[in-house]
Amino acid sequence: MSLCQFCGFVYIFLTSFFYGRVRGGILYDNNPNYHALFMTYGLVFFNGEALLAYRFLRNDPKALSKLIHGTCHLLAIGMWSAALAQIVHFKNVNKYQHVYSFHSWFGIAIMAAYIIQFLFGLFNYGLPGVPLEIRAALMPYHRAVGMILFICSVAQALIGNISYSPMNPETCSHYLDCPSHMELIFNFSLVSLILYAILVVVLVSKKSWAREHTPDEIKTE
């Protein structure tokens, strides 16, 4: 768990550093750095942390795990919504075509599925009234879809980052020499992304690491 969190924070730090330096930094009108950074925060990091909420609080009340799980998903939705708004604005300002690439198609599909999955979880598990038998029957599907969305989000992040590769000298900052510094930062950020994703999948998939049943959970479920 500690290694997973370490890789996640390294990914966030390196990605923030990279996009804060290349092509003028985080600018709302003049480059897609804002979009890339906030998509990273939302679809990858907070999405992954939402899945881990039921792993790093194994012996605490389930209500706390649910709260953290839902909060992380809300933060993720807020982040990628801001990123989506920025890229639409950026393309409008610069007269670029919308929804033209596979990256945009895949991203829209992921975000639409993410909203559906969030609403399904909210109404089925976050609010009272749904019979426990139905909750239990639907839980495997909810978990599977959540895992698939996380893996697709990681793939989408890799596609987006690689398409923005700093191999072109114009993407390099004058503060650092691109071949010896920024390229390494970029590469290590993607390595940390892949490691974080693998560890999240392993932690969430392993049943022996699932949270323990607490008194509040036994009482309500």
JORA-V411828 format. One record per residue. RES is the residue in one letter. SS is DSSP state (hx for helix, st for strand, lp for the rest). D_FIRST is the distance of its C-alpha to the first C-alpha in Angstrom with 2 decimals. Layout:
RES/SS/D_FIRST  RES/SS/D_FIRST
This chain:
M/lp/0.00  S/hx/3.81  L/hx/5.44  C/hx/5.06  Q/hx/6.28  F/hx/8.58  C/hx/9.99  G/hx/10.62  F/hx/12.44  V/hx/14.23  Y/hx/15.40  I/hx/16.69  F/hx/18.37  L/hx/20.02  T/hx/21.16  S/hx/22.57  F/hx/24.31  F/hx/25.74  Y/hx/27.12  G/lp/28.33  R/lp/30.51  V/hx/31.92  R/hx/34.93  G/hx/35.51  G/lp/32.08  I/lp/31.10  L/lp/34.45  Y/lp/35.07  D/lp/38.32  N/lp/38.36  N/lp/35.26  P/lp/32.29  N/hx/29.69  Y/hx/29.09  H/hx/28.56  A/hx/26.10  L/hx/24.04  F/hx/23.91  M/hx/23.24  T/hx/20.20  Y/hx/19.00  G/hx/19.96  L/hx/19.66  V/hx/16.48  F/hx/14.26  F/hx/15.32  N/hx/15.66  G/hx/12.08  E/hx/11.01  A/hx/13.65  L/hx/12.26  L/hx/8.84  A/lp/11.14  Y/lp/11.76  R/lp/8.32  F/lp/7.24  L/lp/10.99  R/lp/11.75  N/lp/14.74  D/lp/16.17  P/lp/19.14  K/hx/18.69  A/hx/20.84  L/hx/18.24  S/hx/15.66  K/hx/18.61  L/hx/19.57  I/hx/16.32  H/hx/16.22  G/hx/19.85  T/hx/19.73  C/hx/17.16  H/hx/19.43  L/hx/22.46  L/hx/21.15  A/hx/20.46  I/hx/24.00  G/hx/25.50  M/hx/24.05  W/hx/25.16  S/hx/28.43  A/hx/29.18  A/hx/28.41  L/hx/30.71  A/hx/33.42  Q/hx/33.32  I/hx/33.73  V/hx/36.58  H/hx/38.21  F/hx/37.78  K/hx/39.42  N/hx/42.18  V/hx/42.97  N/hx/43.08  K/lp/44.79  Y/lp/42.16  Q/lp/41.99  H/lp/39.45  V/lp/37.47  Y/lp/38.86  S/lp/35.96  F/hx/33.64  H/hx/30.77  S/hx/32.38  W/hx/33.12  F/hx/29.62  G/hx/28.21  I/hx/30.68  A/hx/29.90  I/hx/26.15  M/hx/26.94  A/hx/29.53  A/hx/27.28  Y/hx/24.53  I/hx/27.15  I/hx/28.40  Q/hx/24.99  F/hx/24.35  L/hx/27.82  F/hx/27.49  G/hx/24.39  L/hx/26.11  F/hx/29.35  N/hx/28.09  Y/hx/25.22  G/hx/25.53  L/lp/29.24  P/lp/31.24  G/lp/33.91  V/lp/32.30  P/lp/32.95  L/hx/30.03  E/hx/31.25  I/hx/31.00  R/hx/27.51  A/hx/26.37  A/hx/28.33  L/hx/26.93  M/hx/23.23  P/hx/22.61  Y/hx/24.32  H/hx/22.46  R/hx/19.07  A/hx/20.56  V/hx/22.12  G/hx/19.01  M/hx/17.19  I/hx/20.39  L/hx/20.70  F/hx/17.29  I/hx/18.22  C/hx/21.68  S/hx/20.50  V/hx/18.64  A/hx/21.85  Q/hx/23.92  A/hx/22.13  L/hx/22.75  I/hx/26.34  G/hx/26.94  N/hx/25.58  I/hx/27.44  S/hx/30.58  Y/lp/30.32  S/lp/29.96  P/lp/31.57  M/lp/33.77  N/lp/36.65  P/hx/37.77  E/hx/38.55  T/hx/34.87  C/lp/34.48  S/lp/34.75  H/lp/37.55  Y/lp/35.26  L/lp/33.60  D/lp/34.95  C/hx/33.31  P/hx/33.58  S/hx/31.97  H/hx/29.52  M/hx/28.79  E/hx/28.48  L/hx/25.85  I/hx/23.90  F/hx/24.25  N/hx/23.19  F/hx/20.10  S/hx/19.07  L/hx/19.39  V/hx/17.54  S/hx/14.50  L/hx/15.06  I/hx/15.23  L/hx/12.10  Y/hx/10.15  A/hx/12.16  I/hx/11.73  L/hx/7.95  V/hx/8.51  V/hx/11.42  V/hx/10.05  L/hx/7.49  V/hx/10.46  S/hx/13.07  K/lp/12.28  K/hx/14.48  S/hx/13.59  W/hx/10.21  A/lp/12.34  R/lp/13.19  E/lp/16.05  H/lp/19.51  T/lp/20.61  P/hx/24.34  D/hx/24.53  E/hx/23.06  I/hx/25.47  K/hx/28.29  T/hx/27.94  E/lp/26.81
